[in-house]
Amino acid sequence: MKLNFSTYQIGSVFAFLSAFLFSTKAIFIKQAYALSPTLDATTLMVIRMASALPFFLMLCWFGRHQYYSIKLKDWLLLILTGALGYYISSWLDFFGLMFISASLERIILFLYPTLTVIASSIIFKQGLNLKVIMALMLSYGGTVLVMLQEQKNLTDQHNFWLGSSLVFASAVAFACYLLLTPPLIKKFGSLNLTGLSLSIACCCIFIHYFLATPEPLTLLTELPHRIIWYGIGLGIFATVLPTILLILSIEHLGASQSSIISSVGPVLTIFLAILFLEEHLNLIQWVGCILNIIGVVIITFSKNRLKL
């Protein structure tokens, strides 16, 4: 499909803005954690999802005309994927950020395209070609470089490996979500699927919070106002807006073009972490970051990659 200049330009702007806003997520989370040593992942996620839910319900309402011909099994699969991709994956990510830097978190999360390729290779019993294998080595080798450099400067080794494992598990959960969504996109459409999936995830985290917290409403009212604002910022600027912008960019450019522009995400997060969190990467970590990005981009855009 040929794109005229204006369409390409608009789609590129949408993709870059989406990547930038998604990159602020870890910054909001780390700054909120810094305000209160007792703040936990579940509480912060509740504020985020409560502020985002009205917007996603609006998406569901606008797409309601498509729901009448959908079968029960499709709704059950939707509930599973929504809980997996935006509740379990997000909660693991929020929890992991309690123990590792925002820069490392973003680099680990960026591995999810490699996980979809590995999983589809196993599911469809297709071998990986040499190009993909080399790209995997670059991605994981670069990630290990960054991890080892951060780990050697810490005294609390247990929490570092716990946090890294949680974020990697988050990437695995999101990769599984991506593998399950193609048939649902055909049924619901991408915009409606996003609204429904995130609305389901909101319900899941609300249930989680109210079951796990002794006095849930009292706890929320006693939080510092700055934490509430960080949570709202997460919901609006790091969840709703980038999600919608990404969908718009895909409509203008296609998934491949949008993905290559979105690959600037880890670098944007690192620069934001340096600016707002005073994190610092040494030369070896920068090399690891670049290797990670190169490997993921090769896998994502290889002409011989597996069809997911």
Phi and psi restraints in degrees (value plus and minus 20) as a CYANA .aco file:
   2 LYS   PHI    -105.6   -65.6
   2 LYS   PSI     118.6   158.6
   3 LEU   PHI    -130.3   -90.3
   3 LEU   PSI     112.7   152.7
   4 ASN   PHI     -98.1   -58.1
   4 ASN   PSI     146.2   186.2
   5 PHE   PHI     -80.3   -40.3
   5 PHE   PSI     -62.5   -22.5
   6 SER   PHI     -85.4   -45.4
   6 SER   PSI     -60.8   -20.8
   7 THR   PHI     -84.4   -44.4
   7 THR   PSI     -63.8   -23.8
   8 TYR   PHI     -83.5   -43.5
   8 TYR   PSI     -61.7   -21.7
   9 GLN   PHI     -84.5   -44.5
   9 GLN   PSI     -66.2   -26.2
  10 ILE   PHI     -82.8   -42.8
  10 ILE   PSI     -66.6   -26.6
  11 GLY   PHI     -82.0   -42.0
  11 GLY   PSI     -57.0   -17.0
  12 SER   PHI     -86.3   -46.3
  12 SER   PSI     -61.0   -21.0
  13 VAL   PHI     -83.1   -43.1
  13 VAL   PSI     -64.6   -24.6
  14 PHE   PHI     -79.0   -39.0
  14 PHE   PSI     -64.8   -24.8
  15 ALA   PHI     -85.0   -45.0
  15 ALA   PSI     -63.0   -23.0
  16 PHE   PHI     -87.2   -47.2
  16 PHE   PSI     -64.0   -24.0
  17 LEU   PHI     -82.1   -42.1
  17 LEU   PSI     -59.7   -19.7
  18 SER   PHI     -81.0   -41.0
  18 SER   PSI     -67.1   -27.1
  19 ALA   PHI     -81.6   -41.6
  19 ALA   PSI     -61.3   -21.3
  20 PHE   PHI     -83.4   -43.4
  20 PHE   PSI     -67.6   -27.6
  21 LEU   PHI     -86.8   -46.8
  21 LEU   PSI     -60.1   -20.1
  22 PHE   PHI     -80.7   -40.7
  22 PHE   PSI     -52.9   -12.9
  23 SER   PHI     -88.2   -48.2
  23 SER   PSI     -40.4    -0.4
  24 THR   PHI     -99.5   -59.5
  24 THR   PSI     -32.5     7.5
  25 LYS   PHI     -75.3   -35.3
  25 LYS   PSI     -73.3   -33.3
  26 ALA   PHI     -83.9   -43.9
  26 ALA   PSI     -50.9   -10.9
  27 ILE   PHI     -87.2   -47.2
  27 ILE   PSI     -67.2   -27.2
  28 PHE   PHI     -76.9   -36.9
  28 PHE   PSI     -65.6   -25.6
  29 ILE   PHI     -84.3   -44.3
  29 ILE   PSI     -68.6   -28.6
  30 LYS   PHI     -84.1   -44.1
  30 LYS   PSI     -58.2   -18.2
  31 GLN   PHI     -88.8   -48.8
  31 GLN   PSI     -55.8   -15.8
  32 ALA   PHI     -86.1   -46.1
  32 ALA   PSI     -64.0   -24.0
  33 TYR   PHI     -80.6   -40.6
  33 TYR   PSI     -55.5   -15.5
  34 ALA   PHI     -86.7   -46.7
  34 ALA   PSI     -42.6    -2.6
  35 LEU   PHI     -98.3   -58.3
  35 LEU   PSI     -45.1    -5.1
  36 SER   PHI    -168.1  -128.1
  36 SER   PSI      99.5   139.5
  37 PRO   PHI     -88.5   -48.5
  37 PRO   PSI     -35.2     4.8
  38 THR   PHI    -116.8   -76.8
  38 THR   PSI     -25.3    14.7
  39 LEU   PHI     -87.9   -47.9
  39 LEU   PSI     112.8   152.8
  40 ASP   PHI    -135.7   -95.7
  40 ASP   PSI     148.9   188.9
  41 ALA   PHI     -82.1   -42.1
  41 ALA   PSI     -60.7   -20.7
  42 THR   PHI     -84.2   -44.2
  42 THR   PSI     -63.9   -23.9
  43 THR   PHI     -83.3   -43.3
  43 THR   PSI     -65.0   -25.0
  44 LEU   PHI     -85.1   -45.1
  44 LEU   PSI     -58.0   -18.0
  45 MET   PHI     -85.2   -45.2
  45 MET   PSI     -55.3   -15.3
  46 VAL   PHI     -81.9   -41.9
  46 VAL   PSI     -64.3   -24.3
  47 ILE   PHI     -83.5   -43.5
  47 ILE   PSI     -64.1   -24.1
  48 ARG   PHI     -78.3   -38.3
  48 ARG   PSI     -70.5   -30.5
  49 MET   PHI     -91.6   -51.6
  49 MET   PSI     -54.0   -14.0
  50 ALA   PHI     -83.9   -43.9
  50 ALA   PSI     -56.9   -16.9
  51 SER   PHI     -95.9   -55.9
  51 SER   PSI     -46.5    -6.5
  52 ALA   PHI    -108.2   -68.2
  52 ALA   PSI     -47.0    -7.0
  53 LEU   PHI     -75.0   -35.0
  53 LEU   PSI     -65.2   -25.2
  54 PRO   PHI     -76.3   -36.3
  54 PRO   PSI     -56.9   -16.9
  55 PHE   PHI     -89.5   -49.5
  55 PHE   PSI     -58.2   -18.2
  56 PHE   PHI     -95.4   -55.4
  56 PHE   PSI     -50.2   -10.2
  57 LEU   PHI     -85.4   -45.4
  57 LEU   PSI     -53.3   -13.3
  58 MET   PHI     -84.2   -44.2
  58 MET   PSI     -60.8   -20.8
  59 LEU   PHI     -81.3   -41.3
  59 LEU   PSI     -61.9   -21.9
  60 CYS   PHI     -82.2   -42.2
  60 CYS   PSI     -61.0   -21.0
  61 TRP   PHI     -85.8   -45.8
  61 TRP   PSI     -63.5   -23.5
  62 PHE   PHI     -85.4   -45.4
  62 PHE   PSI     -47.0    -7.0
  63 GLY   PHI    -121.5   -81.5
  63 GLY   PSI      -6.1    33.9
  64 ARG   PHI     -83.4   -43.4
  64 ARG   PSI     -44.4    -4.4
  65 HIS   PHI     -87.3   -47.3
  65 HIS   PSI     -36.0     4.0
  66 GLN   PHI    -107.7   -67.7
  66 GLN   PSI     -27.8    12.2
  67 TYR   PHI    -104.8   -64.8
  67 TYR   PSI     -34.9     5.1
  68 TYR   PHI     -91.1   -51.1
  68 TYR   PSI     -49.8    -9.8
  69 SER   PHI    -115.6   -75.6
  69 SER   PSI     -11.3    28.7
  70 ILE   PHI    -111.8   -71.8
  70 ILE   PSI     117.1   157.1
  71 LYS   PHI    -103.3   -63.3
  71 LYS   PSI     144.0   184.0
  72 LEU   PHI     -79.7   -39.7
  72 LEU   PSI     -60.5   -20.5
  73 LYS   PHI     -83.6   -43.6
  73 LYS   PSI     -50.3   -10.3
  74 ASP   PHI     -89.5   -49.5
  74 ASP   PSI     -59.2   -19.2
  75 TRP   PHI     -85.3   -45.3
  75 TRP   PSI     -60.2   -20.2
  76 LEU   PHI     -85.5   -45.5
  76 LEU   PSI     -60.6   -20.6
  77 LEU   PHI     -85.3   -45.3
  77 LEU   PSI     -57.4   -17.4
  78 LEU   PHI     -81.7   -41.7
  78 LEU   PSI     -63.8   -23.8
  79 ILE   PHI     -81.3   -41.3
  79 ILE   PSI     -63.2   -23.2
  80 LEU   PHI     -82.3   -42.3
  80 LEU   PSI     -68.1   -28.1
  81 THR   PHI     -88.5   -48.5
  81 THR   PSI     -58.3   -18.3
  82 GLY   PHI     -83.1   -43.1
  82 GLY   PSI     -63.5   -23.5
  83 ALA   PHI     -86.2   -46.2
  83 ALA   PSI     -58.0   -18.0
  84 LEU   PHI     -92.2   -52.2
  84 LEU   PSI     -66.8   -26.8
  85 GLY   PHI    -100.1   -60.1
  85 GLY   PSI     -54.7   -14.7
  86 TYR   PHI    -139.8   -99.8
  86 TYR   PSI     -27.0    13.0
  87 TYR   PHI    -126.6   -86.6
  87 TYR   PSI     -84.3   -44.3
  88 ILE   PHI     -82.4   -42.4
  88 ILE   PSI     -69.3   -29.3
  89 SER   PHI     -80.8   -40.8
  89 SER   PSI     -64.9   -24.9
  90 SER   PHI     -87.0   -47.0
  90 SER   PSI     -61.5   -21.5
  91 TRP   PHI     -84.2   -44.2
  91 TRP   PSI     -62.0   -22.0
  92 LEU   PHI     -81.2   -41.2
  92 LEU   PSI     -59.6   -19.6
  93 ASP   PHI     -86.1   -46.1
  93 ASP   PSI     -67.5   -27.5
  94 PHE   PHI     -80.1   -40.1
  94 PHE   PSI     -62.5   -22.5
  95 PHE   PHI     -84.9   -44.9
  95 PHE   PSI     -65.4   -25.4
  96 GLY   PHI     -81.9   -41.9
  96 GLY   PSI     -53.6   -13.6
  97 LEU   PHI     -88.7   -48.7
  97 LEU   PSI     -29.3    10.7
  98 MET   PHI     -90.6   -50.6
  98 MET   PSI     -37.1     2.9
  99 PHE   PHI    -143.1  -103.1
  99 PHE   PSI     -36.1     3.9
 100 ILE   PHI    -148.7  -108.7
 100 ILE   PSI     148.4   188.4
 101 SER   PHI     -92.7   -52.7
 101 SER   PSI     139.3   179.3
 102 ALA   PHI     -84.5   -44.5
 102 ALA   PSI     -55.6   -15.6
 103 SER   PHI     -83.6   -43.6
 103 SER   PSI     -68.3   -28.3
 104 LEU   PHI     -86.1   -46.1
 104 LEU   PSI     -59.5   -19.5
 105 GLU   PHI     -77.1   -37.1
 105 GLU   PSI     -63.8   -23.8
 106 ARG   PHI     -88.6   -48.6
 106 ARG   PSI     -56.8   -16.8
 107 ILE   PHI     -87.7   -47.7
 107 ILE   PSI     -61.9   -21.9
 108 ILE   PHI     -85.5   -45.5
 108 ILE   PSI     -64.4   -24.4
 109 LEU   PHI     -81.6   -41.6
 109 LEU   PSI     -50.6   -10.6
 110 PHE   PHI     -86.9   -46.9
 110 PHE   PSI     -28.7    11.3
 111 LEU   PHI     -97.1   -57.1
 111 LEU   PSI     -27.6    12.4
 112 TYR   PHI     -79.0   -39.0
 112 TYR   PSI     -52.7   -12.7
 113 PRO   PHI     -82.8   -42.8
 113 PRO   PSI     -53.0   -13.0
 114 THR   PHI     -87.2   -47.2
 114 THR   PSI     -53.5   -13.5
 115 LEU   PHI     -90.0   -50.0
 115 LEU   PSI     -56.6   -16.6
 116 THR   PHI     -86.0   -46.0
 116 THR   PSI     -57.2   -17.2
 117 VAL   PHI     -86.5   -46.5
 117 VAL   PSI     -64.5   -24.5
 118 ILE   PHI     -83.1   -43.1
 118 ILE   PSI     -64.7   -24.7
 119 ALA   PHI     -84.5   -44.5
 119 ALA   PSI     -63.5   -23.5
 120 SER   PHI     -87.4   -47.4
 120 SER   PSI     -52.2   -12.2
 121 SER   PHI     -82.9   -42.9
 121 SER   PSI     -60.1   -20.1
 122 ILE   PHI     -91.0   -51.0
 122 ILE   PSI     -64.8   -24.8
 123 ILE   PHI     -83.8   -43.8
 123 ILE   PSI     -66.0   -26.0
 124 PHE   PHI    -113.5   -73.5
 124 PHE   PSI     -17.3    22.7
 125 LYS   PHI      34.2    74.2
 125 LYS   PSI      27.5    67.5
 126 GLN   PHI    -133.7   -93.7
 126 GLN   PSI     114.0   154.0
 127 GLY   PHI     -92.6   -52.6
 127 GLY   PSI     134.9   174.9
 128 LEU   PHI    -111.4   -71.4
 128 LEU   PSI     112.6   152.6
 129 ASN   PHI     -96.3   -56.3
 129 ASN   PSI     149.6   189.6
 130 LEU   PHI     -80.9   -40.9
 130 LEU   PSI     -57.9   -17.9
 131 LYS   PHI     -81.1   -41.1
 131 LYS   PSI     -63.8   -23.8
 132 VAL   PHI     -88.4   -48.4
 132 VAL   PSI     -60.6   -20.6
 133 ILE   PHI     -81.8   -41.8
 133 ILE   PSI     -63.1   -23.1
 134 MET   PHI     -84.2   -44.2
 134 MET   PSI     -59.2   -19.2
 135 ALA   PHI     -84.7   -44.7
 135 ALA   PSI     -59.9   -19.9
 136 LEU   PHI     -82.0   -42.0
 136 LEU   PSI     -61.6   -21.6
 137 MET   PHI     -83.1   -43.1
 137 MET   PSI     -59.9   -19.9
 138 LEU   PHI     -83.3   -43.3
 138 LEU   PSI     -67.5   -27.5
 139 SER   PHI     -82.3   -42.3
 139 SER   PSI     -71.6   -31.6
 140 TYR   PHI     -95.4   -55.4
 140 TYR   PSI     -53.3   -13.3
 141 GLY   PHI     -83.3   -43.3
 141 GLY   PSI     -63.8   -23.8
 142 GLY   PHI     -83.6   -43.6
 142 GLY   PSI     -61.0   -21.0
 143 THR   PHI     -83.7   -43.7
 143 THR   PSI     -62.1   -22.1
 144 VAL   PHI     -83.1   -43.1
 144 VAL   PSI     -59.2   -19.2
 145 LEU   PHI     -77.7   -37.7
 145 LEU   PSI     -67.8   -27.8
 146 VAL   PHI     -83.6   -43.6
 146 VAL   PSI     -62.7   -22.7
 147 MET   PHI     -82.6   -42.6
 147 MET   PSI     -67.4   -27.4
 148 LEU   PHI     -85.3   -45.3
 148 LEU   PSI     -55.6   -15.6
 149 GLN   PHI     -87.6   -47.6
 149 GLN   PSI     -59.1   -19.1
 150 GLU   PHI     -92.3   -52.3
 150 GLU   PSI     -59.5   -19.5
 151 GLN   PHI     -85.1   -45.1
 151 GLN   PSI     -55.9   -15.9
 152 LYS   PHI     -91.5   -51.5
 152 LYS   PSI     -36.8     3.2
 153 ASN   PHI    -115.7   -75.7
 153 ASN   PSI     -14.7    25.3
 154 LEU   PHI    -128.9   -88.9
 154 LEU   PSI     128.1   168.1
 155 THR   PHI    -111.8   -71.8
 155 THR   PSI     -49.1    -9.1
 156 ASP   PHI    -113.1   -73.1
 156 ASP   PSI      64.7   104.7
 157 GLN   PHI     -90.3   -50.3
 157 GLN   PSI     -56.8   -16.8
 158 HIS   PHI     -80.8   -40.8
 158 HIS   PSI     -68.9   -28.9
 159 ASN   PHI     -87.3   -47.3
 159 ASN   PSI     -51.5   -11.5
 160 PHE   PHI     -82.8   -42.8
 160 PHE   PSI     -68.4   -28.4
 161 TRP   PHI     -90.3   -50.3
 161 TRP   PSI     -51.4   -11.4
 162 LEU   PHI     -83.9   -43.9
 162 LEU   PSI     -68.3   -28.3
 163 GLY   PHI     -82.5   -42.5
 163 GLY   PSI     -62.6   -22.6
 164 SER   PHI     -83.3   -43.3
 164 SER   PSI     -60.2   -20.2
 165 SER   PHI     -86.8   -46.8
 165 SER   PSI     -59.5   -19.5
 166 LEU   PHI     -84.2   -44.2
 166 LEU   PSI     -63.6   -23.6
 167 VAL   PHI     -88.4   -48.4
 167 VAL   PSI     -58.1   -18.1
 168 PHE   PHI     -84.8   -44.8
 168 PHE   PSI     -60.2   -20.2
 169 ALA   PHI     -82.1   -42.1
 169 ALA   PSI     -54.7   -14.7
 170 SER   PHI     -82.0   -42.0
 170 SER   PSI     -62.9   -22.9
 171 ALA   PHI     -83.3   -43.3
 171 ALA   PSI     -59.3   -19.3
 172 VAL   PHI     -82.7   -42.7
 172 VAL   PSI     -65.2   -25.2
 173 ALA   PHI     -82.6   -42.6
 173 ALA   PSI     -60.3   -20.3
 174 PHE   PHI     -90.4   -50.4
 174 PHE   PSI     -55.0   -15.0
 175 ALA   PHI     -83.3   -43.3
 175 ALA   PSI     -60.5   -20.5
 176 CYS   PHI     -83.2   -43.2
 176 CYS   PSI     -59.5   -19.5
 177 TYR   PHI     -78.4   -38.4
 177 TYR   PSI     -65.0   -25.0
 178 LEU   PHI     -84.6   -44.6
 178 LEU   PSI     -54.7   -14.7
 179 LEU   PHI     -89.4   -49.4
 179 LEU   PSI     -48.4    -8.4
 180 LEU   PHI    -108.4   -68.4
 180 LEU   PSI     -36.5     3.5
 181 THR   PHI    -101.3   -61.3
 181 THR   PSI     -46.6    -6.6
 182 PRO   PHI     -69.7   -29.7
 182 PRO   PSI     -67.2   -27.2
 183 PRO   PHI     -87.1   -47.1
 183 PRO   PSI     -47.7    -7.7
 184 LEU   PHI     -94.0   -54.0
 184 LEU   PSI     -53.4   -13.4
 185 ILE   PHI     -81.8   -41.8
 185 ILE   PSI     -58.6   -18.6
 186 LYS   PHI     -85.4   -45.4
 186 LYS   PSI     -53.3   -13.3
 187 LYS   PHI    -100.5   -60.5
 187 LYS   PSI     -66.3   -26.3
 188 PHE   PHI    -122.4   -82.4
 188 PHE   PSI     -44.1    -4.1
 189 GLY   PHI      67.5   107.5
 189 GLY   PSI     130.3   170.3
 190 SER   PHI     -84.9   -44.9
 190 SER   PSI     -63.0   -23.0
 191 LEU   PHI     -87.4   -47.4
 191 LEU   PSI     -65.8   -25.8
 192 ASN   PHI     -85.7   -45.7
 192 ASN   PSI     -59.3   -19.3
 193 LEU   PHI     -81.9   -41.9
 193 LEU   PSI     -60.6   -20.6
 194 THR   PHI     -82.1   -42.1
 194 THR   PSI     -67.3   -27.3
 195 GLY   PHI     -81.2   -41.2
 195 GLY   PSI     -64.3   -24.3
 196 LEU   PHI     -88.0   -48.0
 196 LEU   PSI     -64.1   -24.1
 197 SER   PHI     -81.2   -41.2
 197 SER   PSI     -64.9   -24.9
 198 LEU   PHI     -93.4   -53.4
 198 LEU   PSI     -50.8   -10.8
 199 SER   PHI     -86.0   -46.0
 199 SER   PSI     -60.0   -20.0
 200 ILE   PHI     -83.4   -43.4
 200 ILE   PSI     -62.9   -22.9
 201 ALA   PHI     -82.2   -42.2
 201 ALA   PSI     -58.0   -18.0
 202 CYS   PHI     -80.1   -40.1
 202 CYS   PSI     -66.5   -26.5
 203 CYS   PHI     -80.6   -40.6
 203 CYS   PSI     -60.3   -20.3
 204 CYS   PHI     -83.1   -43.1
 204 CYS   PSI     -65.2   -25.2
 205 ILE   PHI     -91.5   -51.5
 205 ILE   PSI     -51.4   -11.4
 206 PHE   PHI     -84.0   -44.0
 206 PHE   PSI     -65.5   -25.5
 207 ILE   PHI     -82.1   -42.1
 207 ILE   PSI     -65.0   -25.0
 208 HIS   PHI     -76.4   -36.4
 208 HIS   PSI     -69.1   -29.1
 209 TYR   PHI     -83.7   -43.7
 209 TYR   PSI     -66.6   -26.6
 210 PHE   PHI     -91.0   -51.0
 210 PHE   PSI     -47.7    -7.7
 211 LEU   PHI     -99.0   -59.0
 211 LEU   PSI     -52.5   -12.5
 212 ALA   PHI    -112.3   -72.3
 212 ALA   PSI     -35.3     4.7
 213 THR   PHI    -129.0   -89.0
 213 THR   PSI     105.1   145.1
 214 PRO   PHI     -78.9   -38.9
 214 PRO   PSI     -67.5   -27.5
 215 GLU   PHI    -147.7  -107.7
 215 GLU   PSI      55.9    95.9
 216 PRO   PHI     -81.0   -41.0
 216 PRO   PSI     -65.3   -25.3
 217 LEU   PHI     -89.7   -49.7
 217 LEU   PSI     -58.9   -18.9
 218 THR   PHI     -82.3   -42.3
 218 THR   PSI     -62.1   -22.1
 219 LEU   PHI     -80.3   -40.3
 219 LEU   PSI     -62.8   -22.8
 220 LEU   PHI     -85.7   -45.7
 220 LEU   PSI     -59.8   -19.8
 221 THR   PHI     -90.8   -50.8
 221 THR   PSI     -41.6    -1.6
 222 GLU   PHI    -111.7   -71.7
 222 GLU   PSI     -24.6    15.4
 223 LEU   PHI     -89.8   -49.8
 223 LEU   PSI     125.8   165.8
 224 PRO   PHI     -79.3   -39.3
 224 PRO   PSI     125.2   165.2
 225 HIS   PHI     -79.8   -39.8
 225 HIS   PSI     -52.3   -12.3
 226 ARG   PHI     -85.0   -45.0
 226 ARG   PSI     -55.3   -15.3
 227 ILE   PHI     -86.6   -46.6
 227 ILE   PSI     -60.9   -20.9
 228 ILE   PHI     -79.2   -39.2
 228 ILE   PSI     -63.5   -23.5
 229 TRP   PHI     -86.9   -46.9
 229 TRP   PSI     -57.1   -17.1
 230 TYR   PHI     -83.2   -43.2
 230 TYR   PSI     -60.6   -20.6
 231 GLY   PHI     -83.5   -43.5
 231 GLY   PSI     -61.1   -21.1
 232 ILE   PHI     -86.1   -46.1
 232 ILE   PSI     -60.2   -20.2
 233 GLY   PHI     -80.2   -40.2
 233 GLY   PSI     -60.5   -20.5
 234 LEU   PHI     -80.0   -40.0
 234 LEU   PSI     -62.8   -22.8
 235 GLY   PHI     -88.6   -48.6
 235 GLY   PSI     -63.5   -23.5
 236 ILE   PHI    -105.5   -65.5
 236 ILE   PSI     -75.8   -35.8
 237 PHE   PHI    -107.6   -67.6
 237 PHE   PSI     -42.4    -2.4
 238 ALA   PHI    -132.5   -92.5
 238 ALA   PSI     -16.2    23.8
 239 THR   PHI    -151.0  -111.0
 239 THR   PSI     -84.8   -44.8
 240 VAL   PHI     -86.2   -46.2
 240 VAL   PSI     -77.9   -37.9
 241 LEU   PHI     -81.1   -41.1
 241 LEU   PSI     -69.2   -29.2
 242 PRO   PHI     -86.1   -46.1
 242 PRO   PSI     -51.3   -11.3
 243 THR   PHI     -84.8   -44.8
 243 THR   PSI     -65.8   -25.8
 244 ILE   PHI     -87.7   -47.7
 244 ILE   PSI     -61.1   -21.1
 245 LEU   PHI     -83.1   -43.1
 245 LEU   PSI     -57.5   -17.5
 246 LEU   PHI     -84.8   -44.8
 246 LEU   PSI     -62.6   -22.6
 247 ILE   PHI     -81.9   -41.9
 247 ILE   PSI     -62.8   -22.8
 248 LEU   PHI     -84.5   -44.5
 248 LEU   PSI     -59.1   -19.1
 249 SER   PHI     -86.2   -46.2
 249 SER   PSI     -58.3   -18.3
 250 ILE   PHI     -84.8   -44.8
 250 ILE   PSI     -58.3   -18.3
 251 GLU   PHI     -84.5   -44.5
 251 GLU   PSI     -53.8   -13.8
 252 HIS   PHI    -104.1   -64.1
 252 HIS   PSI     -57.6   -17.6
 253 LEU   PHI    -130.7   -90.7
 253 LEU   PSI     -46.6    -6.6
 254 GLY   PHI      76.2   116.2
 254 GLY   PSI     141.4   181.4
 255 ALA   PHI     -84.4   -44.4
 255 ALA   PSI     -60.3   -20.3
 256 SER   PHI     -85.9   -45.9
 256 SER   PSI     -67.7   -27.7
 257 GLN   PHI     -83.7   -43.7
 257 GLN   PSI     -61.0   -21.0
 258 SER   PHI     -84.5   -44.5
 258 SER   PSI     -58.8   -18.8
 259 SER   PHI     -85.4   -45.4
 259 SER   PSI     -59.5   -19.5
 260 ILE   PHI     -88.0   -48.0
 260 ILE   PSI     -54.4   -14.4
 261 ILE   PHI     -91.7   -51.7
 261 ILE   PSI     -57.7   -17.7
 262 SER   PHI     -88.6   -48.6
 262 SER   PSI     -34.2     5.8
 263 SER   PHI     -87.4   -47.4
 263 SER   PSI     -28.5    11.5
 264 VAL   PHI     -96.5   -56.5
 264 VAL   PSI     -26.5    13.5
 265 GLY   PHI     -72.5   -32.5
 265 GLY   PSI     -72.3   -32.3
 266 PRO   PHI     -78.2   -38.2
 266 PRO   PSI     -60.6   -20.6
 267 VAL   PHI     -85.3   -45.3
 267 VAL   PSI     -61.2   -21.2
 268 LEU   PHI     -82.3   -42.3
 268 LEU   PSI     -63.3   -23.3
 269 THR   PHI     -81.4   -41.4
 269 THR   PSI     -62.7   -22.7
 270 ILE   PHI     -81.9   -41.9
 270 ILE   PSI     -65.3   -25.3
 271 PHE   PHI     -84.8   -44.8
 271 PHE   PSI     -59.4   -19.4
 272 LEU   PHI     -85.5   -45.5
 272 LEU   PSI     -57.8   -17.8
 273 ALA   PHI     -86.2   -46.2
 273 ALA   PSI     -57.3   -17.3
 274 ILE   PHI     -85.4   -45.4
 274 ILE   PSI     -60.9   -20.9
 275 LEU   PHI     -93.3   -53.3
 275 LEU   PSI     -65.5   -25.5
 276 PHE   PHI    -123.4   -83.4
 276 PHE   PSI     -45.2    -5.2
 277 LEU   PHI    -130.9   -90.9
 277 LEU   PSI     -22.6    17.4
 278 GLU   PHI      38.4    78.4
 278 GLU   PSI      14.0    54.0
 279 GLU   PHI    -101.2   -61.2
 279 GLU   PSI     133.3   173.3
 280 HIS   PHI    -157.7  -117.7
 280 HIS   PSI     115.4   155.4
 281 LEU   PHI    -129.4   -89.4
 281 LEU   PSI     114.6   154.6
 282 ASN   PHI    -104.1   -64.1
 282 ASN   PSI    -200.0  -160.0
 283 LEU   PHI     -80.2   -40.2
 283 LEU   PSI     -61.8   -21.8
 284 ILE   PHI     -83.3   -43.3
 284 ILE   PSI     -59.4   -19.4
 285 GLN   PHI     -87.3   -47.3
 285 GLN   PSI     -57.0   -17.0
 286 TRP   PHI     -84.4   -44.4
 286 TRP   PSI     -59.9   -19.9
 287 VAL   PHI     -82.1   -42.1
 287 VAL   PSI     -64.8   -24.8
 288 GLY   PHI     -80.5   -40.5
 288 GLY   PSI     -61.0   -21.0
 289 CYS   PHI     -82.4   -42.4
 289 CYS   PSI     -65.0   -25.0
 290 ILE   PHI     -84.0   -44.0
 290 ILE   PSI     -61.8   -21.8
 291 LEU   PHI     -82.3   -42.3
 291 LEU   PSI     -61.4   -21.4
 292 ASN   PHI     -78.9   -38.9
 292 ASN   PSI     -69.0   -29.0
 293 ILE   PHI     -84.9   -44.9
 293 ILE   PSI     -63.7   -23.7
 294 ILE   PHI     -80.3   -40.3
 294 ILE   PSI     -65.3   -25.3
 295 GLY   PHI     -82.2   -42.2
 295 GLY   PSI     -64.2   -24.2
 296 VAL   PHI     -86.0   -46.0
 296 VAL   PSI     -62.0   -22.0
 297 VAL   PHI     -83.4   -43.4
 297 VAL   PSI     -61.4   -21.4
 298 ILE   PHI     -80.8   -40.8
 298 ILE   PSI     -64.8   -24.8
 299 ILE   PHI     -84.4   -44.4
 299 ILE   PSI     -63.6   -23.6
 300 THR   PHI     -85.0   -45.0
 300 THR   PSI     -56.3   -16.3
 301 PHE   PHI    -134.0   -94.0
 301 PHE   PSI     -10.0    30.0
 302 SER   PHI     -83.1   -43.1
 302 SER   PSI     113.8   153.8
 303 LYS   PHI     -87.5   -47.5
 303 LYS   PSI     -39.7     0.3
 304 ASN   PHI    -122.0   -82.0
 304 ASN   PSI      -8.0    32.0
 305 ARG   PHI     -87.2   -47.2
 305 ARG   PSI     143.0   183.0
 306 LEU   PHI     -92.7   -52.7
 306 LEU   PSI     126.1   166.1
 307 LYS   PHI    -101.9   -61.9
 307 LYS   PSI     100.7   140.7
